Amino acid sequence: METIGNNIKTLREGFGLTQEQVAQYLGINRVEVSYFESGSRNAPLEVMIRLSDLFGVSPDVLMEEDINIAVIHSAIAFRANTLQKEDLSQIEAFQRFVRNYLKMERLLNDKN
């Protein structure tokens, strides 16, 4: 739990997001985000999937022991002072699109 929490916090801060912004995006209380980051509570699978989509990484990257690898896997960082829940939802969709495109490209290249 501690590793996942540290990775969530590092990626969140790397994207310049507050716990409040992430909580609004997830539809939960800011305190819950704090619990996940501190490792005092497990993040449910659906939360980990939404966070991985937001950060542009696969969910397993959130469990990576080496935080440098987790940061390297972060596809694109969006930074703004006034991101709203709707903005984060669009970023999530874009990150998911990019990740799926890269998977498809890799699969097509493997066949050739």
GUKOLKE-995888 format. One record per atom (N, C-alpha, C): residue number from 0; atom name; residue in one letter; x, y, z. Coordinates in steps of 0.2 Angstrom, whole numbers, plus 5000, padded with zeros to 4 digits. Layout:
<recs>
REC    nr   atom   rest   east   north     up
REC   NUM     CA      A      X       Y      Z
...
</recs>
This chain:
<recs>
REC    nr   atom   rest   east   north     up
REC     0      N      M   5004    4994   5000
REC     0     CA      M   5000    5000   5000
REC     0      C      M   5004    5006   5000
REC     1      N      E   5010    5006   5004
REC     1     CA      E   5014    5012   5004
REC     1      C      E   5017    5014   4997
REC     2      N      T   5019    5008   4993
REC     2     CA      T   5022    5010   4987
REC     2      C      T   5017    5013   4982
REC     3      N      I   5011    5010   4982
REC     3     CA      I   5006    5013   4978
REC     3      C      I   5004    5020   4980
REC     4      N      G   5004    5021   4986
REC     4     CA      G   5002    5028   4989
REC     4      C      G   5008    5033   4987
REC     5      N      N   5014    5031   4988
REC     5     CA      N   5020    5035   4986
REC     5      C      N   5020    5037   4978
REC     6      N      N   5018    5032   4974
REC     6     CA      N   5018    5033   4967
REC     6      C      N   5012    5037   4965
REC     7      N      I   5006    5036   4968
REC     7     CA      I   5001    5041   4967
REC     7      C      I   5003    5048   4968
REC     8      N      K   5006    5049   4974
REC     8     CA      K   5007    5056   4976
REC     8      C      K   5013    5059   4972
REC     9      N      T   5018    5055   4970
REC     9     CA      T   5023    5057   4965
REC     9      C      T   5020    5059   4959
REC    10      N      L   5016    5055   4956
REC    10     CA      L   5013    5057   4949
REC    10      C      L   5008    5063   4950
REC    11      N      R   5004    5063   4955
REC    11     CA      R   5000    5069   4956
REC    11      C      R   5004    5075   4956
REC    12      N      E   5009    5075   4960
REC    12     CA      E   5013    5081   4961
REC    12      C      E   5017    5083   4955
REC    13      N      G   5019    5078   4951
REC    13     CA      G   5022    5079   4945
REC    13      C      G   5018    5082   4940
REC    14      N      F   5011    5081   4940
REC    14     CA      F   5006    5084   4936
REC    14      C      F   5004    5090   4938
REC    15      N      G   5006    5092   4944
REC    15     CA      G   5004    5099   4947
REC    15      C      G   4997    5099   4949
REC    16      N      L   4995    5093   4951
REC    16     CA      L   4988    5093   4954
REC    16      C      L   4988    5093   4962
REC    17      N      T   4982    5095   4964
REC    17     CA      T   4981    5095   4972
REC    17      C      T   4977    5089   4973
REC    18      N      Q   4978    5087   4980
REC    18     CA      Q   4973    5082   4982
REC    18      C      Q   4966    5083   4981
REC    19      N      E   4964    5089   4982
REC    19     CA      E   4957    5092   4981
REC    19      C      E   4955    5091   4973
REC    20      N      Q   4959    5093   4969
REC    20     CA      Q   4958    5092   4961
REC    20      C      Q   4957    5084   4960
REC    21      N      V   4961    5080   4962
REC    21     CA      V   4961    5073   4961
REC    21      C      V   4954    5070   4964
REC    22      N      A   4953    5072   4970
REC    22     CA      A   4947    5070   4974
REC    22      C      A   4941    5072   4970
REC    23      N      Q   4940    5078   4967
REC    23     CA      Q   4935    5080   4963
REC    23      C      Q   4934    5076   4957
REC    24      N      Y   4940    5075   4954
REC    24     CA      Y   4940    5071   4948
REC    24      C      Y   4937    5064   4949
REC    25      N      L   4939    5061   4955
REC    25     CA      L   4937    5054   4956
REC    25      C      L   4930    5054   4960
REC    26      N      G   4928    5059   4962
REC    26     CA      G   4921    5060   4965
REC    26      C      G   4921    5057   4972
REC    27      N      I   4927    5058   4975
REC    27     CA      I   4928    5056   4982
REC    27      C      I   4930    5062   4987
REC    28      N      N   4931    5061   4993
REC    28     CA      N   4933    5066   4998
REC    28      C      N   4941    5067   4997
REC    29      N      R   4943    5073   4998
REC    29     CA      R   4951    5074   4998
REC    29      C      R   4954    5070   5003
REC    30      N      V   4951    5069   5009
REC    30     CA      V   4954    5065   5014
REC    30      C      V   4955    5058   5012
REC    31      N      E   4951    5055   5008
REC    31     CA      E   4952    5048   5005
REC    31      C      E   4958    5048   5001
REC    32      N      V   4959    5053   4997
REC    32     CA      V   4966    5053   4992
REC    32      C      V   4972    5054   4997
REC    33      N      S   4971    5057   5003
REC    33     CA      S   4977    5058   5007
REC    33      C      S   4978    5051   5010
REC    34      N      Y   4973    5047   5012
REC    34     CA      Y   4973    5040   5015
REC    34      C      Y   4977    5036   5010
REC    35      N      F   4975    5036   5003
REC    35     CA      F   4978    5032   4998
REC    35      C      F   4985    5034   4997
REC    36      N      E   4987    5040   4997
REC    36     CA      E   4994    5042   4997
REC    36      C      E   4998    5040   5003
REC    37      N      S   4995    5040   5008
REC    37     CA      S   4999    5039   5014
REC    37      C      S   5000    5031   5015
REC    38      N      G   4996    5027   5012
REC    38     CA      G   4996    5020   5012
REC    38      C      G   4992    5017   5018
REC    39      N      S   4988    5022   5021
REC    39     CA      S   4984    5019   5027
REC    39      C      S   4977    5016   5024
REC    40      N      R   4976    5017   5018
REC    40     CA      R   4970    5013   5015
REC    40      C      R   4972    5011   5008
REC    41      N      N   4969    5005   5006
REC    41     CA      N   4970    5003   4999
REC    41      C      N   4966    5007   4994
REC    42      N      A   4968    5009   4989
REC    42     CA      A   4964    5012   4984
REC    42      C      A   4961    5007   4980
REC    43      N      P   4954    5007   4979
REC    43     CA      P   4950    5002   4976
REC    43      C      P   4953    5002   4968
REC    44      N      L   4952    4996   4965
REC    44     CA      L   4954    4995   4959
REC    44      C      L   4951    5000   4954
REC    45      N      E   4945    5002   4954
REC    45     CA      E   4942    5007   4950
REC    45      C      E   4946    5013   4951
REC    46      N      V   4948    5015   4957
REC    46     CA      V   4951    5021   4958
REC    46      C      V   4958    5021   4954
REC    47      N      M   4962    5015   4955
REC    47     CA      M   4968    5014   4952
REC    47      C      M   4968    5015   4945
REC    48      N      I   4963    5012   4942
REC    48     CA      I   4962    5012   4934
REC    48      C      I   4961    5019   4932
REC    49      N      R   4957    5023   4936
REC    49     CA      R   4955    5030   4934
REC    49      C      R   4962    5034   4935
REC    50      N      L   4965    5033   4940
REC    50     CA      L   4972    5037   4941
REC    50      C      L   4977    5035   4936
REC    51      N      S   4977    5029   4934
REC    51     CA      S   4982    5027   4929
REC    51      C      S   4980    5030   4922
REC    52      N      D   4974    5030   4921
REC    52     CA      D   4972    5034   4914
REC    52      C      D   4973    5041   4915
REC    53      N      L   4972    5044   4920
REC    53     CA      L   4974    5051   4921
REC    53      C      L   4981    5053   4920
REC    54      N      F   4985    5049   4923
REC    54     CA      F   4992    5050   4923
REC    54      C      F   4996    5047   4917
REC    55      N      G   4992    5043   4913
REC    55     CA      G   4994    5040   4906
REC    55      C      G   4999    5034   4907
REC    56      N      V   4998    5030   4913
REC    56     CA      V   5002    5025   4914
REC    56      C      V   4997    5019   4915
REC    57      N      S   5000    5013   4914
REC    57     CA      S   4996    5007   4915
REC    57      C      S   4995    5006   4923
REC    58      N      P   4990    5003   4925
REC    58     CA      P   4989    5002   4932
REC    58      C      P   4995    4999   4936
REC    59      N      D   4998    4994   4933
REC    59     CA      D   5004    4991   4936
REC    59      C      D   5009    4995   4938
REC    60      N      V   5010    5001   4934
REC    60     CA      V   5015    5006   4935
REC    60      C      V   5014    5009   4942
REC    61      N      L   5008    5009   4945
REC    61     CA      L   5006    5012   4951
REC    61      C      L   5009    5008   4957
REC    62      N      M   5010    5001   4955
REC    62     CA      M   5013    4997   4960
REC    62      C      M   5021    4996   4959
REC    63      N      E   5024    5000   4955
REC    63     CA      E   5031    4999   4953
REC    63      C      E   5035    5001   4960
REC    64      N      E   5040    4997   4962
REC    64     CA      E   5044    4999   4967
REC    64      C      E   5049    5005   4966
REC    65      N      D   5051    5005   4960
REC    65     CA      D   5056    5011   4958
REC    65      C      D   5052    5016   4955
REC    66      N      I   5051    5022   4959
REC    66     CA      I   5047    5027   4957
REC    66      C      I   5050    5031   4951
REC    67      N      N   5056    5030   4949
REC    67     CA      N   5059    5033   4943
REC    67      C      N   5056    5030   4937
REC    68      N      I   5054    5023   4938
REC    68     CA      I   5051    5020   4932
REC    68      C      I   5044    5022   4931
REC    69      N      A   5041    5023   4937
REC    69     CA      A   5034    5026   4937
REC    69      C      A   5033    5032   4933
REC    70      N      V   5038    5037   4935
REC    70     CA      V   5038    5043   4932
REC    70      C      V   5040    5043   4925
REC    71      N      I   5045    5039   4923
REC    71     CA      I   5046    5038   4916
REC    71      C      I   5040    5036   4912
REC    72      N      H   5036    5032   4914
REC    72     CA      H   5031    5029   4911
REC    72      C      H   5025    5034   4910
REC    73      N      S   5025    5039   4913
REC    73     CA      S   5020    5045   4913
REC    73      C      S   5021    5048   4906
REC    74      N      A   5015    5047   4902
REC    74     CA      A   5016    5049   4895
REC    74      C      A   5016    5056   4894
REC    75      N      I   5012    5060   4897
REC    75     CA      I   5011    5067   4896
REC    75      C      I   5009    5071   4902
REC    76      N      A   5012    5076   4904
REC    76     CA      A   5010    5080   4910
REC    76      C      A   5007    5086   4908
REC    77      N      F   5001    5087   4910
REC    77     CA      F   4997    5093   4909
REC    77      C      F   4997    5097   4916
REC    78      N      R   4999    5103   4915
REC    78     CA      R   4999    5108   4921
REC    78      C      R   4995    5114   4919
REC    79      N      A   4991    5116   4924
REC    79     CA      A   4987    5122   4924
REC    79      C      A   4985    5123   4931
REC    80      N      N   4984    5129   4933
REC    80     CA      N   4982    5131   4939
REC    80      C      N   4974    5130   4940
REC    81      N      T   4970    5130   4935
REC    81     CA      T   4963    5130   4936
REC    81      C      T   4960    5124   4933
REC    82      N      L   4963    5118   4933
REC    82     CA      L   4960    5112   4931
REC    82      C      L   4953    5110   4934
REC    83      N      Q   4948    5109   4931
REC    83     CA      Q   4942    5107   4934
REC    83      C      Q   4941    5099   4933
REC    84      N      K   4936    5097   4936
REC    84     CA      K   4934    5089   4935
REC    84      C      K   4933    5088   4928
REC    85      N      E   4930    5092   4924
REC    85     CA      E   4929    5090   4917
REC    85      C      E   4935    5090   4913
REC    86      N      D   4940    5095   4915
REC    86     CA      D   4946    5095   4911
REC    86      C      D   4950    5088   4913
REC    87      N      L   4950    5086   4919
REC    87     CA      L   4954    5080   4921
REC    87      C      L   4950    5074   4917
REC    88      N      S   4944    5074   4916
REC    88     CA      S   4941    5069   4913
REC    88      C      S   4943    5069   4905
REC    89      N      Q   4944    5074   4902
REC    89     CA      Q   4946    5075   4895
REC    89      C      Q   4953    5072   4895
REC    90      N      I   4957    5074   4900
REC    90     CA      I   4964    5072   4900
REC    90      C      I   4965    5065   4901
REC    91      N      E   4960    5062   4905
REC    91     CA      E   4960    5055   4906
REC    91      C      E   4959    5051   4899
REC    92      N      A   4954    5054   4896
REC    92     CA      A   4952    5050   4889
REC    92      C      A   4957    5051   4884
REC    93      N      F   4961    5057   4884
REC    93     CA      F   4966    5057   4880
REC    93      C      F   4972    5053   4881
REC    94      N      Q   4974    5052   4888
REC    94     CA      Q   4979    5048   4890
REC    94      C      Q   4977    5040   4888
REC    95      N      R   4971    5039   4889
REC    95     CA      R   4969    5032   4887
REC    95      C      R   4970    5031   4880
REC    96      N      F   4968    5036   4876
REC    96     CA      F   4968    5035   4869
REC    96      C      F   4976    5034   4866
REC    97      N      V   4980    5038   4869
REC    97     CA      V   4987    5038   4867
REC    97      C      V   4990    5031   4869
REC    98      N      R   4988    5028   4875
REC    98     CA      R   4991    5022   4878
REC    98      C      R   4988    5016   4873
REC    99      N      N   4982    5017   4871
REC    99     CA      N   4979    5012   4867
REC    99      C      N   4982    5012   4860
REC   100      N      Y   4983    5018   4857
REC   100     CA      Y   4987    5019   4851
REC   100      C      Y   4994    5016   4851
REC   101      N      L   4997    5017   4856
REC   101     CA      L   5004    5014   4857
REC   101      C      L   5004    5007   4857
REC   102      N      K   4999    5004   4861
REC   102     CA      K   4998    4996   4861
REC   102      C      K   4997    4994   4854
REC   103      N      M   4992    4997   4851
REC   103     CA      M   4991    4994   4844
REC   103      C      M   4997    4995   4839
REC   104      N      E   5000    5000   4840
REC   104     CA      E   5006    5001   4835
REC   104      C      E   5011    4995   4837
REC   105      N      R   5012    4994   4843
REC   105     CA      R   5017    4989   4845
REC   105      C      R   5015    4982   4843
REC   106      N      L   5008    4981   4844
REC   106     CA      L   5006    4974   4841
REC   106      C      L   5006    4973   4834
REC   107      N      L   5005    4979   4830
REC   107     CA      L   5006    4978   4823
REC   107      C      L   5013    4978   4821
REC   108      N      N   5018    4981   4824
REC   108     CA      N   5025    4980   4823
REC   108      C      N   5027    4973   4825
REC   109      N      D   5025    4970   4830
REC   109     CA      D   5027    4963   4832
REC   109      C      D   5025    4958   4826
REC   110      N      K   5019    4959   4823
REC   110     CA      K   5017    4955   4818
REC   110      C      K   5021    4955   4811
REC   111      N      N   5025    4961   4810
REC   111     CA      N   5029    4962   4804
REC   111      C      N   5036    4959   4806
</recs>
